[in-house]
């Protein structure tokens, strides 16, 4: 939030939620949307203009980490951790 307040102008803030590929696709899309909405609400609670905020859940799209086949479930869950994330993309003028 402190970094966002440094902008002279903000056109849009895209908040993109992601999951790993474990679980059902519909569940993952819902979970990723909830992740994005949680950050959006945090921004709203910290006086970021609602009109520039876009929250979108993308589910298991665009993984940042791929894991080896044959891992135990615990190791696979740990390995896929970086894919469970929120990305914030700001279009603005500093």
Secondary structure, 3 states (H helix, E strand, C coil): CCCHHHCCEEEEEEEEECCCCCCCHHHHHHHHHHHHHHHHHHHHHCCCCHHHEEEEECCCCCCCCCCCCCCCHHHHHHHHHHHCCEEEEEEEEC
